[in-house]
Each structure stands twice: as C-alpha cells, then as structure tokens.
Amino acid sequence: MNAVHRALLRITGGRFGYRVIGMPVLELVTVGRRSGVPRAVMLTSPIRDGEAHVVVASRGGDDRHPAWFLNLRDRPQVEVAFQGGPRRPMIAAVATPEERARLWPEIIAGFPNYAGYQRRTEREIPLVLLHPVP
C-alpha cells in the first residue's frame, strides 16, 4: 500500500495523497532493528497531542505489530516529513496506558475505522507520540 501511496503523490505532484479520509499523512523514517537500514513508511496521524503527532500502530487490525512500530520501540530516534517537506528529527514514545486511555476515545470518535481494527485483533493497538526534538 505504501508503494501505491507514493506513486499517487509522485503522479499528482503532491496534489493528492497528503490527506487521507481527513487525516494528514506523514512520512516516518525508522532504523531497522535488525538491519540498521533506514526504513520509510507513509502513515496517517489522526490527532495531535500538544506538539506531538499521534500515529496508530494498527496494521489494519492484524495480530502482529507493524515493523515500523517494532523499529521505533527499539530505537526511538526517528525522522518525520510533512507534505513532502524536509525530514525532521523526532523522538517516538509509545503512549503510556494513561495516555492511550485519554487519546483512544478521541481517535475513534473522529475515525471509527480504528475501532474496527481493534475489534479484529486480540492485541491492544499501540499509539505512538512523535515529539519534536528541541
């Protein structure tokens, strides 16, 4: 799906693809936990929490965490690009249980597809806060 998304951005010169069902799209670059190679993925960010962008490690309700989540969990120094702009260093933090309890209702109120993803899996879908580096 990421390849299709990137193709849409390239073909339209960025006119389409930086918003998906009302959510801004960002490019997250993590470092592979085994390979050490940078890995880029396009993700939606349904809400913000202060200055932090929140992303959902849903993988469409799959029973496994997405690779990008495992990578940033092991190495939280990431880079993020918005609307095709330059990549900026950020720190990723997996939401605490208290943060998730506060943020999850807001996410599913605006984007109920995430509630459907949660129903499909037994794992608790993690939320990740992407904090700007000061």
VOPAGU-2260 file (C-alpha; in pm, 1 decimal, decimal comma):
REM VOPAGU-2260
SITE   aa  ch    i         X         Y         Z
SITE  MET   A    0       0,0       0,0       0,0
SITE  ASN   A    1     289,8     237,1      69,9
SITE  ALA   A    2     414,4     194,9    -287,5
SITE  VAL   A    3      69,6     288,8    -422,3
SITE  HIS   A    4      55,7     588,4    -190,4
SITE  ARG   A    5     398,8     711,0    -300,1
SITE  ALA   A    6     303,0     662,8    -666,9
SITE  LEU   A    7     -10,4     874,6    -615,8
SITE  LEU   A    8     198,7    1151,3    -460,7
SITE  ARG   A    9     451,3    1134,7    -744,3
SITE  ILE   A   10     193,3    1123,2   -1025,4
SITE  THR   A   11     -10,2    1413,7    -886,3
SITE  GLY   A   12     290,5    1621,5    -787,8
SITE  GLY   A   13     169,8    1608,8    -427,4
SITE  ARG   A   14    -177,4    1748,5    -504,3
SITE  PHE   A   15    -332,6    1425,1    -374,2
SITE  GLY   A   16    -216,4    1192,7    -101,6
SITE  TYR   A   17    -113,4    1419,3     184,3
SITE  ARG   A   18    -459,5    1380,8     342,1
SITE  VAL   A   19    -646,0    1051,4     370,8
SITE  ILE   A   20   -1006,3    1045,2     498,1
SITE  GLY   A   21    -946,1    1376,6     670,4
SITE  MET   A   22    -615,1    1282,1     831,7
SITE  PRO   A   23    -278,5    1434,7     747,6
SITE  VAL   A   24     -21,7    1194,7     609,2
SITE  LEU   A   25     340,3    1194,9     720,5
SITE  GLU   A   26     647,8    1001,4     622,1
SITE  LEU   A   27     807,7     822,4     916,3
SITE  VAL   A   28    1166,7     701,8     886,6
SITE  THR   A   29    1285,1     445,1    1137,9
SITE  VAL   A   30    1605,4     243,2    1151,2
SITE  GLY   A   31    1560,2    -130,8    1105,6
SITE  ARG   A   32    1609,6    -303,7    1438,1
SITE  ARG   A   33    1798,7    -592,8    1277,8
SITE  SER   A   34    1933,7    -445,7     955,3
SITE  GLY   A   35    2029,5     -97,7    1075,5
SITE  VAL   A   36    1895,3      31,9     742,4
SITE  PRO   A   37    1662,2     335,7     731,9
SITE  ARG   A   38    1302,0     238,9     653,9
SITE  ALA   A   39    1039,7     489,2     538,5
SITE  VAL   A   40     664,4     442,2     564,3
SITE  MET   A   41     368,5     669,4     495,2
SITE  LEU   A   42     127,1     694,7     791,3
SITE  THR   A   43    -179,7     891,4     885,7
SITE  SER   A   44    -186,2    1098,9    1202,5
SITE  PRO   A   45    -546,2    1120,9    1325,0
SITE  ILE   A   46    -481,4    1365,4    1609,8
SITE  ARG   A   47    -219,0    1573,7    1780,6
SITE  ASP   A   48    -143,5    1583,1    2149,4
SITE  GLY   A   49       6,5    1925,0    2206,4
SITE  GLU   A   50     310,0    1941,0    1977,6
SITE  ALA   A   51     321,3    1562,8    1932,0
SITE  HIS   A   52     176,8    1393,5    1625,5
SITE  VAL   A   53      -4,9    1072,5    1715,1
SITE  VAL   A   54      15,3     765,9    1489,9
SITE  VAL   A   55    -168,1     437,3    1535,6
SITE  ALA   A   56      16,7     104,4    1504,2
SITE  SER   A   57    -295,6     -72,4    1378,8
SITE  ARG   A   58    -166,9    -263,8    1076,0
SITE  GLY   A   59    -531,4    -283,3     971,5
SITE  GLY   A   60    -620,7    -495,5    1273,7
SITE  ASP   A   61    -358,0    -760,8    1210,6
SITE  ASP   A   62    -246,0    -969,7    1509,0
SITE  ARG   A   63     116,0    -856,1    1463,3
SITE  HIS   A   64     263,1    -513,6    1527,3
SITE  PRO   A   65     384,2    -328,9    1216,8
SITE  ALA   A   66     758,6    -340,1    1155,6
SITE  TRP   A   67     788,2      38,2    1185,8
SITE  PHE   A   68     648,1      15,6    1539,8
SITE  LEU   A   69     897,0    -253,9    1640,8
SITE  ASN   A   70    1178,5     -45,1    1492,5
SITE  LEU   A   71    1092,4     273,1    1681,2
SITE  ARG   A   72    1020,2      85,5    2001,7
SITE  ASP   A   73    1380,9     -33,9    1993,5
SITE  ARG   A   74    1526,8     292,1    1861,1
SITE  PRO   A   75    1300,3     593,6    1922,1
SITE  GLN   A   76    1513,7     842,2    1727,6
SITE  VAL   A   77    1314,8     886,1    1404,5
SITE  GLU   A   78    1275,2    1134,1    1123,4
SITE  VAL   A   79     941,3    1270,2    1004,3
SITE  ALA   A   80     849,0    1462,3     689,4
SITE  PHE   A   81     523,2    1650,2     637,7
SITE  GLN   A   82     372,0    1718,1     294,3
SITE  GLY   A   83     689,3    1628,2     110,2
SITE  GLY   A   84     897,6    1870,9     314,1
SITE  PRO   A   85    1237,0    1800,0     464,8
SITE  ARG   A   86    1274,6    1527,5     722,0
SITE  ARG   A   87    1298,0    1649,8    1080,8
SITE  PRO   A   88    1439,4    1455,4    1374,1
SITE  MET   A   89    1180,2    1349,1    1628,2
SITE  ILE   A   90    1158,4    1121,7    1929,7
SITE  ALA   A   91     894,5     849,1    1926,3
SITE  ALA   A   92     729,2     744,2    2250,7
SITE  VAL   A   93     479,2     463,0    2287,8
SITE  ALA   A   94     177,3     603,1    2468,8
SITE  THR   A   95     152,7     509,3    2833,9
SITE  PRO   A   96    -166,1     331,4    2944,5
SITE  GLU   A   97    -292,4     664,5    3080,8
SITE  GLU   A   98    -214,1     848,8    2756,4
SITE  ARG   A   99    -378,6     576,7    2549,4
SITE  ALA   A  100    -689,9     583,1    2771,3
SITE  ARG   A  101    -715,2     957,5    2709,6
SITE  LEU   A  102    -630,4     960,3    2337,0
SITE  TRP   A  103    -802,2     645,4    2205,9
SITE  PRO   A  104   -1162,6     771,9    2255,0
SITE  GLU   A  105   -1075,5    1090,7    2065,1
SITE  ILE   A  106    -923,6     889,7    1779,2
SITE  ILE   A  107   -1216,2     650,0    1737,3
SITE  ALA   A  108   -1472,5     932,4    1772,1
SITE  GLY   A  109   -1326,3    1100,1    1464,1
SITE  PHE   A  110   -1208,1     790,8    1279,8
SITE  PRO   A  111   -1419,4     483,8    1370,0
SITE  ASN   A  112   -1219,6     262,1    1132,9
SITE  TYR   A  113    -961,5     230,7    1412,3
SITE  ALA   A  114   -1225,0      84,6    1645,7
SITE  GLY   A  115   -1292,0    -177,5    1378,3
SITE  TYR   A  116    -922,7    -259,1    1359,9
SITE  GLN   A  117    -912,8    -304,2    1737,7
SITE  ARG   A  118   -1209,3    -545,4    1723,4
SITE  ARG   A  119   -1024,1    -760,7    1466,3
SITE  THR   A  120    -726,2    -832,4    1690,1
SITE  GLU   A  121    -659,5    -950,2    2042,8
SITE  ARG   A  122    -355,4    -724,6    2082,2
SITE  GLU   A  123    -404,1    -375,3    2214,2
SITE  ILE   A  124    -321,6    -144,2    1926,4
SITE  PRO   A  125     -44,5      90,7    2040,6
SITE  LEU   A  126     -42,1     465,0    1992,3
SITE  VAL   A  127     284,2     643,9    1928,1
SITE  LEU   A  128     354,2    1008,5    2000,4
SITE  LEU   A  129     609,2    1173,0    1772,9
SITE  HIS   A  130     770,6    1458,5    1966,3
SITE  PRO   A  131     976,8    1732,2    1800,0
SITE  VAL   A  132    1339,2    1741,5    1907,2
SITE  PRO   A  133    1402,7    2072,4    2085,0
